[in-house]
Amino acid sequence: MSKKDLMQQHSETFESIRHFDENSNEYWLARQLSRVLEYSEYRHFLPVIKKAKEALTTSKHSAADHFEDILEMVDIGSGSKRSVPDVRLSRYACYLIVQNGDPFRATQTEEKLRREKVKEKQAANRTHFEVGHTVRQTIKELGSTMPENLPKLEKSIKQIEREKKRIEGKKE
C-alpha cells in the first residue's frame, strides 16, 4: 500500500465515525474511537481518556469544552436497548487521546511490521517512515501542534510523582 493510500485509509476511517449534533458541530464517540484505535475493550481506553483530559487541563484549557460525558443507547438484542456511558469528543480531544495513548500498547509501526511480516532492515525502515509520515499528516489535518513545537514542561511526570510521594509521606 502506498503512502498516499495509507493516509487516505486512515483519514477515511477517522472521518467515517464523525457525528454532527443539532447545531452542526462535529464530534466523535469514545467507544467508536477505541475500536478504531484497536483497543480490545473500552475499559482499557478509559485511562487514555483520563490522561488526555489531564493534558488539556495542564495546558489551562477546559476539559468540558472537548470531553462531554453522555449516556448512549445501545442495542442489547431482541429489540431492547440500554444506556451505557460514553464520551463525546471534539476533534482536538481525539488528537490528545492519540498523543496520550497507552505506552504499553504496540505502536502502529510495530503492529504493521508484525502484520506484514517485515524482516529486512530496509523494509522496516520504510515502514517506520510511512507510519511516522501518516501520524504527522494526521496531526496537520487536525490543525494541531506538531510534537516538536509543543511547549516544554518545567517538570517531568516522574519529578511531579516524586514530589507528590514526598508530600504525602510528610502528611502521614
Secondary structure as UniProt FT lines:
FT   HELIX           3..16
FT   STRAND          19..20
FT   TURN            22..23
FT   STRAND          26..29
FT   HELIX           30..36
FT   TURN            37..38
FT   HELIX           42..58
FT   TURN            59..60
FT   HELIX           63..65
FT   STRAND          67..77
FT   TURN            78..79
FT   STRAND          80..89
FT   HELIX           91..99
FT   TURN            103..104
FT   HELIX           108..115
FT   TURN            116..117
FT   HELIX           121..141
FT   TURN            142..143
FT   HELIX           147..149
FT   HELIX           157..171
//
